[in-house]
Amino acid sequence: MAPDHVFDPTALETGSSDGRAGREFERSLRPTNLGDFVGQGRVVENLRVALEAASSRNEPPDHILFSGPPGLGKTSLARALAEELSTRLHSTSGPACERARDLVGILSQLEAGDVLFIDEIHRVPIAVEEYLYTAMEDYSVDFTLDTGPHARVMTLGIKPFTLIGATTREGLLSAPFRARFGHFERLTPYPVADLVRILRRSASILECDLSPSGAEFLASRSRGTPRIANRFLRRARDLAQVDGLGQVDEAVAGESLRRMGIDETGLEEMDRRILNCLAQNAGNPIGLKTIAAAVSETEDTIEDVFEPHLLRCGYLQKTARGRVITSQGAEIVGAILDGPPTTGELFR
């Protein structure tokens, strides 16, 4: 992108050429097949077996449900699977399927063997979800024409397809819906070594000179999430370009993260605000609603975005009475707790 280009935030919504370019740029960093996918070894191996078995039977694979925190590669895996199957990928999202006719329109366009990917599938309305039951099991949809005494039920046949659902809140899926998936794969945070490999691949695509120390620095502060690692890489590349530096090394990476508000432990400003809120209450448990009000953030965002990382790092614990900061968390924000220290161990 040229330096004098002015970004129009509405472009992503209006479908302009700039918006399409931005989406293409984002997709360019995604792996195009399972061979390019780094990490999640158990999941990838299970998918390879499923694809090979389905191919030998000349039928589409069973429906697949991916779950896990945002940014771990659920969408990328769906795209890679469609590429491996040499078929078309039809993508939508749970909130976009507001009405049953929206879903029926999508299903009627599927060709034999196509992949239908529904992101945030737990947000599909119940009334629409029920149409998927027969579509997934019997490859047909029953819908009602007209109303009152003239109402009649029509059955629409659907060509065999594979539904891939992605969710960050698996617990919100109804039991009948979840039971119709043949494969359940949960994605977990990536180790630093895998994130380094992902960053090297992304740097090659972006034509960015990334040093080993720079890759290690960015990976260690990316919360085990490829999406965050790639975002850090793009911001570090921007800084190196503006400052006329030829390489993204550890110094450039460190300065880039400092400007983004990421400290040496990899915590963001909101992470520190949450920990400070807990520390100010002398290590006593605090409810999620109280924390949300104190830091001016929604409960869902705290619970889904910030809390998992703080829990993994051992900086806070969830108890029956609420959240409590640990001694490690207090040390991070420079607080002194009264009473016996709470460690980050789940079982003591």
C-alpha positions in Angstrom: 0.0 0.0 0.0 1.4 3.4 -1.0 2.4 5.6 1.9 0.1 8.5 0.8 -3.0 6.2 0.8 -5.7 7.3 3.2 -7.6 4.4 4.6 -11.4 4.6 4.4 -12.9 2.6 7.3 -16.2 2.3 5.4 -14.5 0.4 2.6 -14.7 -2.9 4.4 -18.5 -2.5 4.7 -19.3 -1.0 1.3 -17.4 -3.6 -0.7 -15.1 -1.1 -2.5 -11.9 -2.1 -4.1 -9.9 -1.0 -1.0 -12.1 -3.2 1.2 -11.6 -6.2 -1.1 -7.9 -5.6 -1.2 -7.8 -5.6 2.6 -9.6 -8.9 2.9 -7.4 -10.4 0.2 -4.4 -9.2 2.1 -5.7 -10.9 5.3 -6.4 -14.1 3.4 -3.0 -14.1 1.8 -1.5 -15.0 5.2 -3.8 -18.0 5.6 -2.5 -21.5 4.8 -4.0 -22.8 1.5 -3.9 -26.5 2.4 -3.3 -28.8 5.3 0.4 -29.1 4.3 0.9 -25.3 4.9 -1.0 -25.4 8.2 1.4 -25.0 11.2 0.6 -26.5 14.6 -2.4 -28.3 16.0 -0.8 -31.6 15.0 -3.4 -33.8 16.5 -6.3 -31.9 14.8 -4.6 -31.9 11.4 -3.8 -35.6 11.6 -7.4 -36.5 12.5 -8.6 -34.4 9.6 -6.3 -36.1 7.2 -7.6 -39.5 8.2 -11.2 -38.3 7.8 -10.5 -36.9 4.4 -8.7 -40.0 3.2 -11.4 -42.3 4.5 -14.2 -40.3 2.9 -12.4 -40.1 -0.4 -12.0 -43.9 -0.5 -15.7 -44.2 0.0 -16.4 -41.5 -2.6 -18.6 -39.5 -0.2 -18.2 -36.2 1.6 -16.6 -36.2 5.1 -18.8 -36.1 8.2 -19.8 -32.7 9.5 -17.0 -31.0 11.5 -17.2 -28.7 14.5 -14.2 -26.6 15.4 -14.1 -24.9 18.8 -11.6 -22.8 20.7 -10.6 -19.2 21.4 -10.6 -16.6 18.5 -7.6 -16.5 16.2 -6.4 -20.1 16.4 -7.2 -21.0 12.8 -10.7 -22.4 12.6 -11.5 -20.5 9.5 -8.1 -21.3 8.0 -8.7 -25.0 8.6 -12.1 -24.8 6.8 -10.5 -23.2 3.8 -7.7 -25.7 3.8 -10.2 -28.6 4.0 -12.2 -27.3 1.0 -8.9 -27.0 -0.9 -7.9 -30.6 0.0 -11.3 -31.8 -1.2 -11.0 -29.7 -4.4 -14.5 -28.3 -3.9 -16.2 -25.0 -3.4 -16.3 -23.3 0.0 -19.5 -21.4 0.9 -19.0 -19.2 3.9 -21.5 -17.4 6.1 -21.9 -16.7 9.8 -24.4 -17.4 12.5 -25.7 -13.9 12.8 -26.1 -13.7 9.0 -28.6 -16.6 9.0 -31.4 -14.6 10.6 -34.2 -16.3 8.7 -34.9 -19.8 7.5 -35.2 -18.7 3.9 -31.6 -17.3 4.1 -30.3 -20.7 5.0 -32.5 -22.5 2.5 -31.2 -20.2 -0.2 -27.6 -21.1 0.7 -28.3 -24.9 0.9 -30.1 -25.0 -2.4 -27.0 -23.6 -4.2 -24.7 -26.4 -2.8 -23.2 -28.8 -5.3 -22.4 -32.4 -4.4 -19.3 -32.5 -2.1 -19.3 -28.7 -1.4 -18.3 -27.4 2.0 -20.6 -25.0 3.9 -18.7 -23.1 6.6 -20.7 -21.3 9.3 -18.6 -19.1 11.6 -19.8 -18.4 15.1 -22.3 -21.1 14.6 -23.6 -20.9 18.2 -25.3 -17.6 17.1 -27.6 -19.3 14.6 -31.2 -18.7 15.7 -33.0 -21.7 17.1 -35.7 -21.5 14.5 -33.1 -21.6 11.7 -30.9 -24.2 13.5 -33.8 -26.7 13.3 -33.7 -26.6 9.5 -30.1 -27.7 9.7 -31.1 -30.9 11.5 -32.6 -32.7 8.5 -30.2 -31.0 6.1 -27.2 -32.5 8.0 -28.8 -36.0 8.4 -31.0 -36.6 5.5 -29.8 -33.9 3.0 -33.3 -32.4 2.8 -35.2 -29.4 4.2 -38.9 -29.3 5.0 -40.4 -25.8 4.8 -43.9 -24.5 5.0 -45.6 -22.7 2.1 -48.5 -20.3 2.8 -50.3 -20.1 6.1 -53.5 -21.1 7.7 -55.8 -23.7 5.9 -53.7 -23.4 2.7 -50.4 -24.2 4.4 -48.5 -27.2 3.0 -45.1 -28.7 3.6 -42.6 -29.0 0.8 -39.5 -31.0 1.0 -36.4 -29.7 -0.8 -33.7 -32.1 -1.6 -30.1 -31.0 -1.0 -27.0 -32.5 -2.5 -24.6 -34.2 -0.1 -22.3 -31.7 1.5 -20.1 -31.2 4.5 -21.0 -28.6 7.2 -18.0 -27.1 9.1 -19.0 -25.0 12.1 -16.7 -22.8 14.1 -17.5 -21.6 17.6 -15.8 -19.8 20.4 -18.6 -20.8 22.8 -19.3 -24.5 22.3 -21.4 -24.6 25.5 -24.0 -22.5 23.8 -24.7 -25.1 21.1 -27.9 -27.1 21.8 -27.3 -30.8 22.5 -29.3 -32.0 19.4 -27.4 -29.7 17.1 -24.0 -30.7 18.5 -24.8 -34.4 18.3 -25.2 -34.1 14.5 -21.5 -33.4 14.0 -19.4 -36.4 13.3 -16.0 -34.7 14.2 -15.3 -32.5 17.2 -11.9 -30.7 17.2 -10.9 -28.2 19.8 -8.0 -25.9 18.9 -5.6 -24.9 21.7 -3.1 -22.0 22.0 0.1 -22.5 20.1 3.6 -23.0 21.6 6.1 -20.3 20.8 8.0 -22.6 18.4 5.0 -23.0 16.2 4.3 -19.3 16.3 7.9 -18.6 15.2 7.3 -20.9 12.2 4.1 -19.1 11.4 5.8 -15.7 11.6 8.6 -16.8 9.3 6.0 -17.9 6.7 4.1 -14.7 7.1 7.2 -12.6 6.8 8.1 -14.4 3.6 4.7 -13.6 2.1 4.8 -10.0 3.2 8.4 -9.7 1.9 9.5 -8.6 5.4 13.0 -9.3 6.7 12.4 -10.8 10.1 15.3 -11.8 12.2 15.2 -15.0 14.4 15.4 -12.8 17.5 12.6 -10.6 16.3 10.4 -13.7 15.5 11.1 -15.1 18.9 10.3 -11.8 20.6 7.0 -11.4 18.8 5.9 -15.0 19.2 6.6 -15.0 23.0 4.1 -12.1 23.4 1.4 -13.3 21.1 -0.8 -15.2 23.7 -0.4 -18.4 21.7 -2.5 -17.0 18.9 -1.4 -16.8 15.2 -3.8 -13.9 14.5 -2.2 -11.8 17.2 1.3 -12.8 16.1 0.6 -11.7 12.5 -0.9 -8.4 13.7 2.3 -7.8 15.7 4.4 -8.6 12.7 2.5 -6.2 10.4 2.9 -3.4 13.0 6.6 -4.1 13.4 7.0 -4.1 9.6 5.3 -0.7 9.4 7.6 0.7 12.0 10.7 -0.7 10.3 9.5 0.8 7.0 8.7 4.2 8.3 12.0 4.4 10.2 14.0 3.2 7.2 15.2 0.1 8.9 15.9 -3.0 6.8 15.1 -5.7 9.3 12.5 -6.4 12.0 14.8 -7.4 14.8 14.2 -7.7 18.5 14.7 -3.9 19.0 12.2 -3.0 16.4 9.8 -5.6 17.6 10.1 -4.3 21.2 9.6 -0.7 20.2 6.6 -1.6 18.1 4.9 -3.5 20.9 5.7 -0.7 23.4 3.9 1.7 21.1 0.9 -0.7 21.1 0.8 -0.8 24.9 2.2 -4.3 25.2 4.6 -4.6 28.1 7.5 -6.9 28.6 5.3 -9.7 30.0 3.0 -9.5 26.9 0.1 -7.9 28.8 -2.1 -5.2 27.3 -3.5 -2.2 29.0 -6.8 -3.9 29.7 -5.0 -6.9 31.2 -3.3 -4.6 33.7 -6.5 -2.7 34.5 -8.2 -6.0 35.3 -5.3 -7.1 37.6 -5.1 -3.7 39.2 -8.9 -3.9 39.9 -8.4 -7.2 41.7 -5.3 -6.1 43.5 -7.0 -3.0 44.9 -9.4 -5.3 46.7 -6.6 -6.8 48.7 -6.9 -10.1 46.9 -10.5 -10.7 47.8 -12.8 -12.4 45.2 -14.6 -10.0 42.9 -17.6 -10.8 40.7 -17.3 -10.4 36.9 -20.0 -7.7 36.8 -18.0 -5.6 39.3 -14.8 -6.0 37.3 -16.6 -5.1 34.0 -18.0 -1.9 35.6 -14.6 -0.9 37.1 -12.6 -1.3 33.9 -15.4 -0.1 31.5 -15.6 -3.3 29.4 -18.3 -5.8 28.7 -18.5 -9.0 30.7 -18.3 -11.2 27.6 -15.2 -9.5 26.4 -13.4 -9.9 29.7 -14.4 -13.5 30.0 -13.7 -14.5 26.4 -10.8 -12.3 25.4 -8.7 -11.3 28.4 -9.4 -13.8 31.1 -8.2 -17.0 29.4 -4.7 -15.6 28.9 -4.5 -14.3 32.5 -5.7 -17.7 33.7 -3.1 -19.6 31.6 -0.4 -17.3 32.9 -1.5 -17.9 36.5 -2.2 -14.2 37.2 -5.8 -14.8 38.4 -8.1 -17.6 39.5 -11.8 -18.2 39.2 -13.5 -19.2 42.4 -17.1 -19.8 43.5 -17.2 -16.3 44.9 -15.6 -14.6 41.9 -12.2 -13.7 40.5 -9.1 -13.4 42.7 -5.6 -12.2 41.8 -2.7 -14.5 42.5 0.7 -13.6 44.0 2.2 -13.7 40.5 -0.5 -11.4 39.2 0.1 -9.0 42.1 3.8 -9.0 41.4 3.2 -8.1 37.8 1.3 -4.9 38.7 3.5 -4.1 41.7 0.8 -4.8 44.4 1.3 -6.2 47.9 -1.4 -8.6 49.1 -2.4 -9.0 52.7 -2.8 -12.5 54.0 -1.5 -15.8 52.6 -0.5 -15.6 48.9 -2.6 -17.2 46.3 -0.6 -19.1 43.8 -1.5 -19.7 40.1 -1.9 -23.4 40.6 -5.3 -24.9 40.0 -4.8 -27.8 42.5 -3.0 -27.3 45.7 
